[in-house]
């Protein structure tokens, strides 16, 4: 199918680029080293994350904790999160578009690489959380859930599955009838969530290929997003195609 390069009615609520790595730099020194470079771009104020309230030995041993960020920096609608094994660049609220967002990603990853903090890159992931207000997204998808050839008409669905494409994995989570809270004005509303986390993990991801891998992940994520939607609904989103 032909994939749009852009949609005017953009449902993206949050975009997250995350890179995980190993390092020989002491864990408690990594944030300070990276911060000295990132603050030059205006990310001066930072927030200490709750994970730091856990003892260091627990953070190191627990697989659910070891890749969590320790500090959060924010400038306008861009957030940078840093931990001893992770750096993420988040575009929240209004999506900047891939050209601008990827430029911010690349600039901050280059700081990490120039500082020689990352010894090995173990995972690169690109995640998009899409919100459809007042819509049951399953009514607009090609995906049909059946039982004995009969379509299930459940009121609420919460689906999670993984799709593999060569060396790329896609974690898809699709939820309808969700209560979504706007973090700005704290207003809640009903809608659907279409969450796609596209990633590649290996102990042998090379620094000089990371930028091309990120572009590959972005292309894969777009393919997954549009492949599940009905053509009529894609038209409603006002797609723009490359000439």
C-alpha positions as CSV (number, residue, x, y, z in Angstrom):
1,X,0.0,0.0,0.0
2,X,1.1,3.6,-0.6
3,X,2.1,5.2,2.7
4,X,1.5,9.0,3.3
5,X,4.4,11.1,4.2
6,X,2.2,13.1,6.6
7,X,-1.4,13.4,7.9
8,X,-2.9,16.7,8.7
9,X,-5.2,15.3,11.4
10,X,-2.3,13.9,13.4
11,X,-3.2,11.6,16.3
12,X,0.3,11.4,17.8
13,X,0.2,12.3,21.5
14,X,3.8,11.3,22.3
15,X,6.8,10.1,20.4
16,X,9.7,8.5,22.2
17,X,13.2,7.6,20.9
18,X,15.1,5.4,23.4
19,X,18.6,4.1,23.2
20,X,20.0,1.6,25.8
21,X,23.7,1.0,26.2
22,X,26.4,-0.4,28.5
23,X,29.0,1.9,29.9
24,X,32.3,1.7,31.7
25,X,31.7,5.2,33.1
26,X,30.6,5.1,36.8
27,X,26.8,5.1,37.0
28,X,26.5,8.1,39.3
29,X,28.7,10.2,37.0
30,X,26.9,9.7,33.7
31,X,24.1,12.2,34.2
32,X,26.5,15.0,35.2
33,X,28.7,14.4,32.2
34,X,25.8,14.4,29.7
35,X,24.1,17.3,31.4
36,X,27.0,19.6,30.9
37,X,26.5,19.2,27.1
38,X,22.7,19.1,26.9
39,X,22.2,22.2,29.0
40,X,24.0,24.2,26.3
41,X,20.8,23.7,24.2
42,X,18.6,25.2,26.9
43,X,17.9,22.1,28.9
44,X,19.0,23.6,32.2
45,X,16.3,22.6,34.6
46,X,16.1,18.9,35.5
47,X,13.9,16.7,37.7
48,X,15.1,13.9,39.8
49,X,13.1,10.7,39.1
50,X,11.5,8.5,41.8
51,X,13.7,5.5,40.8
52,X,16.5,7.2,42.7
53,X,14.7,6.5,46.0
54,X,15.4,2.8,45.5
55,X,18.8,1.5,46.8
56,X,21.5,1.3,44.1
57,X,21.9,-2.5,44.5
58,X,18.2,-3.1,43.9
59,X,18.2,-0.8,40.8
60,X,21.2,-2.8,39.4
61,X,19.7,-6.2,39.9
62,X,16.0,-5.7,38.9
63,X,15.5,-5.9,35.1
64,X,12.4,-3.7,35.4
65,X,14.4,-0.9,37.1
66,X,17.9,-0.9,35.5
67,X,16.9,0.8,32.3
68,X,14.7,3.5,33.9
69,X,15.9,7.1,33.6
70,X,17.2,8.8,36.7
71,X,16.7,12.4,35.5
72,X,14.3,14.3,33.3
73,X,15.0,17.6,31.4
74,X,12.4,19.6,29.5
75,X,12.4,22.5,27.0
76,X,9.0,23.4,25.5
77,X,7.6,20.1,24.2
78,X,10.8,18.2,24.1
79,X,11.9,16.0,27.0
80,X,15.3,14.3,27.5
81,X,15.6,11.5,30.0
82,X,18.9,10.1,31.2
83,X,19.9,7.1,33.2
84,X,23.1,5.0,33.6
85,X,22.1,2.8,30.7
86,X,19.5,4.8,28.8
87,X,18.9,8.0,27.0
88,X,15.5,9.0,25.5
89,X,14.3,12.0,23.5
90,X,10.6,12.6,23.8
91,X,8.3,14.8,21.7
92,X,5.1,15.4,23.7
93,X,1.9,17.2,22.9
94,X,2.1,18.7,19.4
95,X,4.2,16.6,17.2
96,X,7.0,18.5,15.4
97,X,7.1,16.2,12.4
98,X,9.8,13.7,11.6
99,X,12.3,16.1,10.1
100,X,12.5,18.4,13.1
101,X,12.1,15.6,15.7
102,X,14.8,13.4,14.1
103,X,17.2,16.3,14.0
104,X,16.8,16.8,17.8
105,X,17.3,13.1,18.3
106,X,20.4,13.0,16.2
107,X,21.9,16.0,17.9
108,X,21.5,14.6,21.4
109,X,22.7,11.1,20.4
110,X,25.8,12.7,18.9
111,X,26.5,14.3,22.3
112,X,26.3,10.8,23.9
113,X,28.6,9.3,21.3
114,X,31.1,12.2,21.4
115,X,31.4,11.8,25.2
116,X,32.4,8.1,24.7
117,X,29.9,7.1,27.4
118,X,28.2,4.2,25.5
119,X,30.5,1.2,25.2
120,X,27.9,-1.1,23.5
121,X,24.4,-0.2,22.2
122,X,22.0,-2.9,23.1
123,X,18.6,-1.5,22.0
124,X,17.2,1.2,19.9
125,X,13.5,1.9,20.0
126,X,11.0,4.3,18.5
127,X,7.6,4.5,20.0
128,X,4.5,6.4,19.0
129,X,1.4,6.7,21.2
130,X,-1.6,7.7,19.1
131,X,-4.8,9.0,20.7
132,X,-8.2,9.0,18.9
133,X,-10.6,11.1,21.0
134,X,-14.3,9.8,21.1
135,X,-13.6,7.0,18.7
136,X,-13.6,3.2,18.9
137,X,-10.5,2.6,16.8
138,X,-11.6,-1.0,16.1
139,X,-14.4,0.4,13.9
140,X,-11.8,2.0,11.7
141,X,-9.3,-1.0,11.5
142,X,-9.0,-3.9,9.1
143,X,-8.4,-6.0,12.2
144,X,-11.3,-8.3,13.1
145,X,-11.6,-10.5,16.2
146,X,-13.7,-13.6,15.6
147,X,-14.8,-16.6,17.5
148,X,-15.9,-19.6,15.5
149,X,-16.1,-17.3,12.4
150,X,-18.4,-14.9,14.3
151,X,-17.2,-11.4,14.9
152,X,-16.9,-10.5,18.6
153,X,-18.8,-7.5,19.6
154,X,-17.1,-6.7,23.0
155,X,-17.5,-3.2,24.4
156,X,-13.9,-3.0,25.5
157,X,-10.8,-4.5,23.9
158,X,-7.2,-4.3,25.1
159,X,-5.0,-6.1,22.6
160,X,-1.2,-6.5,22.8
161,X,0.9,-8.5,20.3
162,X,4.3,-8.5,18.7
163,X,5.0,-8.5,15.0
164,X,8.5,-9.4,13.8
165,X,9.9,-8.1,10.5
166,X,13.4,-9.5,9.9
167,X,15.5,-7.9,12.7
168,X,12.8,-5.4,13.8
169,X,10.2,-6.1,16.4
170,X,6.9,-4.2,16.8
171,X,5.1,-4.1,20.1
172,X,1.5,-3.1,19.3
173,X,-1.1,-2.2,21.9
174,X,-4.6,-1.2,20.8
175,X,-7.2,-0.1,23.4
176,X,-10.7,1.2,22.9
177,X,-13.1,2.7,25.4
178,X,-10.1,4.1,27.4
179,X,-10.3,7.0,29.8
180,X,-7.5,9.4,28.7
181,X,-6.4,12.3,30.9
182,X,-4.8,15.4,29.4
183,X,-1.7,16.1,31.5
184,X,-1.9,19.8,30.8
185,X,-5.4,20.7,31.9
186,X,-6.2,17.4,33.7
187,X,-9.4,17.0,31.6
188,X,-10.4,13.3,31.0
189,X,-12.2,12.0,28.0
190,X,-13.1,8.7,26.3
191,X,-11.1,7.5,23.3
192,X,-8.8,4.9,21.9
193,X,-5.0,4.3,22.1
194,X,-3.0,2.9,19.3
195,X,0.5,2.4,20.7
196,X,3.4,1.1,18.5
197,X,6.9,0.5,19.9
198,X,9.2,-0.4,17.1
199,X,12.7,-1.5,18.1
200,X,15.9,-3.4,17.4
201,X,18.0,-5.1,20.1
202,X,21.3,-6.7,20.0
203,X,24.7,-6.6,21.7
204,X,26.3,-5.6,18.5
205,X,24.6,-2.4,17.3
206,X,27.2,-0.1,16.0
207,X,27.4,3.7,16.7
208,X,28.0,4.5,13.0
209,X,24.8,2.7,12.0
210,X,22.4,4.0,14.6
211,X,21.1,6.9,12.6
212,X,20.2,4.7,9.6
213,X,18.6,2.2,12.0
214,X,16.5,5.0,13.5
215,X,15.3,5.9,9.9
216,X,14.6,2.2,9.3
217,X,12.5,2.0,12.5
218,X,10.6,5.1,11.6
219,X,9.7,3.6,8.2
220,X,8.7,0.4,9.8
221,X,6.5,2.1,12.4
222,X,4.7,4.1,9.7
223,X,4.1,0.9,7.7
224,X,2.6,-0.8,10.8
225,X,0.4,2.2,11.7
226,X,-1.2,2.5,8.3
227,X,-1.4,-1.2,7.4
228,X,-4.0,-1.7,10.2
229,X,-6.3,1.2,9.2
230,X,-9.1,1.1,6.6
231,X,-8.5,3.3,3.6
232,X,-11.6,5.3,4.2
233,X,-10.3,6.3,7.7
234,X,-6.9,7.2,6.3
235,X,-8.7,9.6,4.0
236,X,-10.4,11.2,7.0
237,X,-7.0,11.9,8.5
238,X,-6.2,14.0,5.4
239,X,-3.1,12.2,4.2
240,X,-0.4,13.9,2.1
241,X,1.5,11.7,-0.3
242,X,4.9,12.2,-1.9
243,X,4.6,13.4,-5.5
